[in-house]
Every structure is written in structure tokens, then in C-alpha cells.
Amino acid sequence: MDLNNARQQCHHAAQLSTGFARGFIAAKDDDSHTSLAWLTVPGTCNSGKLAGQWADSPSGRFRLALSMANLTIQILDTSGAQLSAFPLDGRTFDEAQSWLAECLTARGLDPGPLSVPLHFQLDDHPLTHGARFALAGAEAEFNALAQHYATAATLFEERRAAEPRAARVCCWPHHFDIATLITLSGSGEQARTIGVGFSPGDHSHAEPYYYVSPWPYPEPARLPVLKSGGSWNVLGWTGAVLLARSLPKESIRAFLDEAVGTLEAL
């Protein structure tokens, strides 16, 4: 199943949260104020959502979220209840931004900061030129993409619970990957780390894939064959890669365990 269309639409939709975060959430040096977290809806396998950081308003604390499977932007309160929603199907990004501006005004906030350009640029896409989001007829693809994120988030949260050196699981709006970072030693620019993540597809791999990437990068000649599957990416960046496809959690978990253990031992 080709998820490129669903990925690109959700990636662009998530930038509503990025723009909002830059205007209404205190900035952090690592840009984590623009990151999102996967929220799982109890009793479901793929209807979770990517939720941004909390913001305060005269009407109370709230956050933005993208419900991936049905391509809908939501405003949530602190209990997780939906205060307002904007289905994107058949609508433009500008229309969604106008809706968000109205919601902010109603909550006593000046929506002006929403017009500030993003601090990074996405690949050119019709959505950036006024095209309309399109969910109808592609529901299976959006559901499959949501399932990938749900599986990845579950696996990474398991790892974080068992690994005290692992950071919070975040989805980063620039590359749209969801990941945790394990700090092995040091801090700041001198830190030795291993990033464990999932990408829905990018320039290096068109298909959704899991990755385990160390820093600093080891010499490629030192990288052994991975017995649990996957391969080593050494062009542009170094790390173990496993194409996600329809793999069971056990296979993905075995790959992550082996890759992390291998890189930690180098």
C-alpha cells in the first residue's frame, strides 16, 4: 500500500500545530515546543492523534491535535475532551488556519502570530499552493498510516519505560518522524546518543521505516550484519533501517533491540 499521499497530507496538516506552537508556546532551544505526542484512544488500534504542547488562554489550557485517520484538526481541553474540530477533507490549509484564528480569538488570544512563517520549509506540494486536502477514497491509507504511528509510539514508550536514559517520545514536525533519544554518555555537543525512531517515508527511503541511528557515526566498516533483519544506511546519515510494511510488533522489537545493543557496544 502506497502511503505517500496520506503522509504528505498529514505532514502538511501538522504544520498548523507548528505555527501555533511558535506563536503561543514558550520556545525551547531544542525546538521541542513544536513537537507532538501520540495520544492513543482507548479501545482502538489506529484512531489516536498527534497532539501538540499545552497553551494557556483566558478560557483555560488547551492543545491542538491532528486525528490522522480522519484527517481532522481538534482543540482539546486538559481532560482530552474535544472543544472544537475542523475536518480537513475538501478544505485548504488557509481555511484551516482561518478556523484556528477564529478559535483563538474566541478564547481571548490574538491570532496574529499564526501568520509568522515556519522556521523550516517542507517539500513543495499542491497543498502549499491552495490545493484542498482529500481524504475521501483514501481512508484505508490514512488508517494504515495512523496504525504505523500507533505501533511505533507503543514500542518506543515500552523502551522508554525500561530505559531510564531514553527521552520523551516525540513526533518532530520537520521530518514528521516519531522517536526517542537514548543518551549513553556526555551532554550537549559532546553527548553520545542513539536515536530510535519511525519515519513515514522521506528522501532516503520512500516507504515507512524504523531506524536506529547513533551519534557520533561509527565507521561503516565496523557495522556488522543484522541478524534480526534490516540493513545499514550509510548515505547522508548512518543507522540501522527496517522497512515497516506489515511487520508484527515482535519482529520490529527484535530489530530495535539488536540494533540498539549493537551500536551501544561499538
SELO-821101 format. One record per residue (C-alpha): x, y, z; residue number from 1. Coordinates in steps of 0.05 Angstrom, whole numbers. Example, Ala and Ser with C-alpha at 12.3 -4.5 7.8 and 13.67 -1.06 7.14 Angstrom:
BEGIN
KETI    east   north      up  num
KETI     246     -90     156    1
KETI     273     -21     143    2
END
This chain:
BEGIN
KETI    east   north      up  num
KETI       0       0       0    1
KETI      29      68     -21    2
KETI      23     116      38    3
KETI      59     174       6    4
KETI      -5     214      -7    5
KETI     -31     205      64    6
KETI      38     220      93    7
KETI      45     285      55    8
KETI     -24     309      73    9
KETI     -16     293     147   10
KETI      53     325     147   11
KETI      25     390     120   12
KETI     -35     387     166   13
KETI      12     381     226   14
KETI      42     448     209   15
KETI     -20     482     237   16
KETI       6     458     304   17
KETI      77     481     288   18
KETI      54     551     271   19
KETI      11     553     333   20
KETI      67     529     378   21
KETI     115     582     352   22
KETI      66     637     369   23
KETI      35     613     434   24
KETI      82     565     469   25
KETI     148     586     503   26
KETI     206     570     457   27
KETI     258     518     476   28
KETI     329     514     447   29
KETI     318     443     421   30
KETI     253     463     386   31
KETI     214     413     429   32
KETI     159     465     440   33
KETI     138     449     368   34
KETI     139     373     378   35
KETI      78     329     383   36
KETI      60     267     423   37
KETI      18     208     401   38
KETI     -46     201     442   39
KETI     -78     133     439   40
KETI    -154     128     442   41
KETI    -171      71     489   42
KETI    -202      10     456   43
KETI    -179      28     386   44
KETI    -118       9     344   45
KETI    -110      67     297   46
KETI    -153     126     318   47
KETI    -101     160     361   48
KETI     -78     231     347   49
KETI     -16     273     346   50
KETI     -23     327     399   51
KETI      19     389     408   52
KETI      43     423     472   53
KETI      -4     457     521   54
KETI     -21     531     514   55
KETI     -56     577     562   56
KETI    -112     625     547   57
KETI    -162     667     587   58
KETI    -211     609     574   59
KETI    -164     556     601   60
KETI    -109     510     580   61
KETI    -115     473     514   62
KETI     -76     439     458   63
KETI     -82     425     384   64
KETI     -85     354     356   65
KETI     -87     320     289   66
KETI    -132     260     285   67
KETI     -95     224     230   68
KETI    -144     170     209   69
KETI    -200     220     194   70
KETI    -155     280     177   71
KETI    -186     327     228   72
KETI    -155     383     269   73
KETI    -181     386     340   74
KETI    -176     431     401   75
KETI    -172     390     465   76
KETI    -180     411     537   77
KETI    -139     383     595   78
KETI    -185     323     603   79
KETI    -175     305     530   80
KETI    -246     326     511   81
KETI    -256     357     443   82
KETI    -274     431     447   83
KETI    -276     443     372   84
KETI    -257     407     308   85
KETI    -244     422     235   86
KETI    -247     364     185   87
KETI    -195     380     132   88
KETI    -225     337      76   89
KETI    -243     385      18   90
KETI    -214     445      54   91
KETI    -150     485      43   92
KETI     -94     499      92   93
KETI    -113     573      92   94
KETI    -185     555     110   95
KETI    -160     513     168   96
KETI    -115     570     191   97
KETI    -174     618     188   98
KETI    -215     570     230   99
KETI    -158     565     281  100
KETI    -153     641     283  101
KETI    -227     646     299  102
KETI    -219     594     354  103
KETI    -161     632     385  104
KETI    -200     697     383  105
KETI    -258     664     418  106
KETI    -210     641     472  107
KETI    -184     711     483  108
KETI    -119     706     444  109
KETI     -93     749     387  110
KETI     -85     703     327  111
KETI     -32     748     294  112
KETI      27     702     308  113
KETI      -4     649     264  114
KETI      19     689     203  115
KETI      93     683     221  116
KETI     128     638     170  117
KETI     153     570     194  118
KETI     227     563     211  119
KETI     236     507     161  120
KETI     209     491      92  121
KETI     172     428      71  122
KETI     179     397       2  123
KETI     138     433     -50  124
KETI      67     405     -53  125
KETI       0     427     -83  126
KETI     -26     439     -12  127
KETI      23     497      -6  128
KETI      -9     529     -68  129
KETI     -82     526     -47  130
KETI    -100     454     -63  131
KETI    -152     420     -19  132
KETI    -139     364      29  133
KETI    -170     299       4  134
KETI    -189     242      49  135
KETI    -249     212      12  136
KETI    -229     149     -26  137
KETI    -163     143      11  138
KETI    -189     125      81  139
KETI    -151      59      81  140
KETI     -84      95      70  141
KETI     -97     144     126  142
KETI    -118      88     173  143
KETI     -55      49     155  144
KETI     -11     109     168  145
KETI     -44     120     236  146
KETI     -33      47     253  147
KETI      42      55     238  148
KETI      47     114     286  149
KETI       7      78     339  150
KETI      52      17     335  151
KETI     115      59     336  152
KETI      92     100     395  153
KETI      74      37     434  154
KETI     143       5     421  155
KETI     181      69     439  156
KETI     141      80     502  157
KETI     158       9     523  158
KETI     231      22     511  159
KETI     229      88     549  160
KETI     196      54     608  161
KETI     252       3     611  162
KETI     309      50     594  163
KETI     319     109     641  164
KETI     367     142     592  165
KETI     313     148     539  166
KETI     280     216     528  167
KETI     207     232     518  168
KETI     176     202     455  169
KETI     164     259     406  170
KETI     140     270     335  171
KETI     182     324     303  172
KETI     144     367     252  173
KETI     203     380     205  174
KETI     215     307     184  175
KETI     150     280     214  176
KETI     186     223     248  177
KETI     169     198     318  178
KETI     227     179     362  179
KETI     262     175     429  180
KETI     335     191     442  181
KETI     379     148     487  182
KETI     437     186     517  183
KETI     494     138     531  184
KETI     545     188     558  185
KETI     564     261     559  186
KETI     518     320     547  187
KETI     505     375     496  188
KETI     550     372     435  189
KETI     594     320     469  190
KETI     538     271     481  191
KETI     540     200     454  192
KETI     469     182     434  193
KETI     426     132     398  194
KETI     362     155     364  195
KETI     307     103     359  196
KETI     251     124     313  197
KETI     200     113     259  198
KETI     195     153     194  199
KETI     133     151     149  200
KETI     180     157      90  201
KETI     228     210      64  202
KETI     282     224      13  203
KETI     326     167      37  204
KETI     271     114      39  205
KETI     203     122       5  206
KETI     169      70      49  207
KETI     154      77     123  208
KETI     213      51     163  209
KETI     243      43     232  210
KETI     313      70     246  211
KETI     366      65     300  212
KETI     418     119     289  213
KETI     480     132     333  214
KETI     519     196     345  215
KETI     574     203     331  216
KETI     571     159     270  217
KETI     617      98     271  218
KETI     659      77     212  219
KETI     615      37     163  220
KETI     667     -20     164  221
KETI     651     -32     237  222
KETI     577     -45     226  223
KETI     560    -120     229  224
KETI     505    -157     193  225
KETI     438    -151     229  226
KETI     410    -220     245  227
KETI     340    -194     260  228
KETI     332    -163     191  229
KETI     342     -93     165  230
KETI     404     -61     136  231
KETI     452      -5     148  232
KETI     441      64     117  233
KETI     508     100     106  234
KETI     489     152      54  235
KETI     474     220      85  236
KETI     466     190     154  237
KETI     486     126     189  238
KETI     438      79     222  239
KETI     401      12     221  240
KETI     338      12     178  241
KETI     279     -35     177  242
KETI     222     -24     127  243
KETI     158     -25     167  244
KETI     108     -54     117  245
KETI      62    -102     156  246
KETI     112    -130     206  247
KETI      87    -155     273  248
KETI     110    -118     336  249
KETI     154    -177     356  250
KETI     196    -171     292  251
KETI     203     -95     300  252
KETI     220    -102     373  253
KETI     274    -154     357  254
KETI     305    -107     305  255
KETI     305     -48     353  256
KETI     336     -90     409  257
KETI     391    -117     365  258
KETI     407     -50     332  259
KETI     410     -12     398  260
KETI     452     -66     431  261
KETI     500     -69     371  262
KETI     510       6     368  263
KETI     518      13     443  264
KETI     574     -39     441  265
KETI     613      -5     386  266
END
